[in-house]
Amino acid sequence: MGTLTLKPGLYAITDGYLIPGDTLISAVEAVLEGGAVLVQYREKHLPAAEQLRQASALQSACSNAGVPLLINDNIELALRVQAAGVHLGQGDTALIDARRLLGEQAIIGLTCHADLALAQAACEQGASYLAFGRFYPSTTKPDASAADTQVLGLAKKFKLPVTAIGGITLSNAEPLIRAGADLLAVAGGLFSTDINATAKRAREFSRLFAEHRSQFSQRI
C-alpha cells in the first residue's frame, strides 16, 4: 500500500512525559542519526498550537533524514504538517476513514494487540503495517494486555510489516526480532534526558537489526 517503503529497524515513538518539549527535536535528531527508520509523534496533552509547532519541526527533521514521520491518531495534524501518515489504536479513528482522508500513499499502522482477527480486518481495510503488543511491562501503557511473541510469526501470513511494541529495551529486544518483528516500536527504552545516551541506544537497536537483516523481506 503506497509508494513509501518501510525498512526493518527501530521505530521511535516520542512521549511528552519522557522528553521535555525543549529537547524533543534534539532527541529525535539523535535517534535519526542512530538509524531509526520510522518516527511517531505521540502527544495528547499539549495545546493544539504547540502540537503543530512540534510536529512541524519533527517533519522537517525527518524529511531531511529521509525517514517517514507518523502522527498518533491525529489526522488533521498529519495533513497540516504533511506527515507520511498516522498510527491508530482500536479506539481511534476508523482505519477505513483514515485511509479515505489521507489517501492511498499514506502509511497507516494499526494496533492489533495480540488478536489475529483484528489484524485480518486491518489488512482488509488498508493497513500499511500491523502492531502487536505489549510484550513486556510498559510505563507508557501500563494497562495494556500482554501478548505472546508467537503472534509475530503467525502474523507473517498477512504479508505486511509486523511491529512489536510494549516495554522494549536493548536487553529484551532480540527475542522479538527472532520471533518475526520487522519493526520495534520503542519509547521509554530509547529516549533519555541525556541526548548522547539516546543516540547510543538508537545505534544499538539498529545494530541488532543489522545482525539479523537476512530475516526481513516485508515491504509495503
C-alpha positions in Angstrom: 0.0 0.0 0.0 1.5 3.3 -1.1 4.8 4.3 -2.6 6.8 4.5 0.6 8.8 1.5 1.7 9.1 0.6 5.4 12.5 -0.7 6.2 13.1 -3.1 9.1 14.5 -1.5 12.2 13.9 0.9 15.0 10.6 2.7 15.2 11.0 5.6 17.6 7.9 6.9 19.5 8.0 10.2 21.2 6.2 10.8 24.5 5.8 14.1 26.3 6.3 12.5 29.7 9.7 11.1 28.6 11.1 14.0 26.6 10.9 17.6 27.7 9.5 19.8 25.0 12.7 21.9 24.7 14.7 18.8 23.9 12.2 17.0 21.7 13.7 17.9 18.4 17.3 17.2 19.5 16.2 13.8 20.9 14.6 12.8 17.6 17.6 14.1 15.6 19.7 11.8 17.8 17.6 8.7 17.1 17.6 9.6 13.4 21.4 9.8 13.4 21.3 6.5 15.3 19.5 4.8 12.4 15.8 5.0 13.3 13.7 4.0 10.2 10.4 5.4 11.4 9.3 8.1 13.9 5.9 8.6 15.5 4.9 11.8 17.2 2.7 10.9 20.2 1.4 13.8 22.2 -2.1 14.1 23.5 -1.8 16.7 26.3 -0.3 19.8 24.8 -2.4 22.6 23.3 -3.1 22.2 19.6 -0.8 25.1 18.6 2.2 23.6 20.5 1.5 20.2 18.9 1.5 21.9 15.5 4.8 23.6 16.2 6.5 20.4 17.4 5.1 18.2 14.7 6.2 20.7 12.0 9.7 20.7 13.4 9.8 16.9 13.5 8.5 16.7 10.0 11.4 18.9 8.8 13.9 16.8 10.7 12.5 13.5 9.5 12.3 14.8 5.9 15.9 15.9 6.0 16.9 12.4 7.2 14.6 10.6 4.6 12.6 8.9 7.4 8.8 8.9 7.5 7.0 10.7 10.3 3.7 9.4 11.6 1.3 11.1 13.9 -0.5 9.3 16.6 -4.3 9.4 16.0 -4.5 13.0 14.7 -5.4 13.0 11.0 -5.8 16.8 10.9 -2.4 17.3 12.3 -0.9 14.8 9.9 -2.4 16.6 7.0 -1.3 20.0 8.2 2.4 19.1 8.6 2.3 16.7 5.6 3.4 13.8 7.7 3.8 10.4 6.0 0.7 9.0 7.8 -0.7 8.0 11.2 -0.8 5.3 13.8 -4.2 4.3 15.1 -5.4 2.3 18.1 -8.5 0.2 18.2 -10.4 3.1 19.8 -9.2 5.8 17.5 -10.4 6.9 14.1 -11.5 4.0 11.9 -8.8 2.9 9.6 -11.0 2.9 6.6 -11.9 6.6 7.3 -8.2 7.5 7.8 -7.3 5.9 4.5 -10.0 7.9 2.7 -8.8 11.2 4.3 -5.1 10.6 3.9 -5.0 8.9 0.6 -3.5 5.7 -0.9 0.1 6.9 -0.4 -0.1 7.3 3.3 1.4 4.9 5.9 -1.3 3.9 8.3 -0.5 1.5 11.1 -3.0 -0.2 13.5 -2.6 -1.6 17.0 -3.9 -5.2 16.9 -2.9 -6.2 20.5 -2.4 -10.0 20.2 -5.5 -10.6 18.0 -5.0 -12.0 14.5 -8.7 -11.4 13.7 -8.1 -7.7 14.3 -5.0 -7.9 12.1 -7.0 -9.6 9.3 -9.6 -6.8 9.5 -6.8 -4.2 9.4 -5.4 -5.8 6.2 -8.8 -5.7 4.5 -9.3 -2.0 5.4 -5.9 -0.9 4.0 -3.4 -1.0 6.8 0.3 -0.4 5.9 1.7 -2.3 8.9 0.4 -4.3 11.9 1.4 -3.6 15.5 1.2 -6.2 18.3 1.9 -5.9 22.0 2.5 -5.2 24.7 5.3 -7.8 25.1 6.8 -6.5 28.3 5.6 -4.3 31.1 5.2 -0.8 29.8 5.3 2.5 31.6 3.7 4.2 28.5 0.7 1.9 28.5 0.7 0.0 31.8 -2.8 -1.3 31.5 -2.3 -2.9 28.0 -2.9 -6.6 27.9 0.1 -8.9 27.4 0.9 -10.6 24.1 2.9 -13.7 23.3 5.8 -13.5 20.9 4.4 -16.3 18.7 1.8 -13.8 17.3 4.7 -12.1 15.5 5.4 -15.2 13.5 1.8 -16.0 12.9 1.1 -12.5 11.6 3.6 -13.1 8.7 0.8 -14.6 6.7 -0.7 -11.2 6.2 2.3 -10.1 4.2 2.6 -6.7 5.9 5.4 -5.4 8.1 5.0 -6.6 11.7 5.7 -4.2 14.6 6.3 -5.2 18.2 5.5 -2.7 20.9 5.5 -2.5 24.7 8.3 -2.3 27.2 11.0 -3.0 24.7 14.6 -2.3 25.8 18.0 -3.3 24.4 18.1 -6.2 26.9 14.9 -7.8 25.7 14.6 -6.8 22.0 16.5 -9.7 20.3 13.8 -12.3 21.1 11.2 -10.1 19.3 13.4 -9.8 16.3 14.0 -13.5 16.2 10.2 -14.1 16.6 9.5 -12.1 13.4 9.3 -8.4 14.3 10.2 -6.2 11.3 10.0 -3.0 13.5 10.5 -2.4 17.2 8.4 0.5 18.4 10.3 1.9 21.4 9.7 4.9 23.6 10.8 4.6 27.2 13.6 2.1 26.3 15.1 4.6 23.8 14.8 8.2 25.0 16.8 9.6 27.8 17.4 13.0 29.3 20.9 12.5 28.0 20.9 13.0 24.2 24.2 11.1 23.9 22.6 8.1 25.7 19.6 8.3 23.3 21.8 8.3 20.3 23.8 5.4 21.6 20.7 3.3 22.3 19.4 4.0 18.8 22.6 2.8 17.3 22.5 -0.4 19.4 18.9 -1.1 18.3 20.0 -0.5 14.7 22.9 -2.9 15.2 20.5 -5.6 16.4 18.6 -5.4 13.2 21.7 -5.3 11.1 22.8 -8.6 12.6 19.5 -10.2 11.7 18.7 -8.4 8.4 18.5 -11.6 6.4 15.3 -12.4 8.2 13.4 -9.4 6.7 11.7 -9.2 3.4 8.4 -7.5 4.2 7.7 -4.2 2.4 4.7 -2.0 1.9 
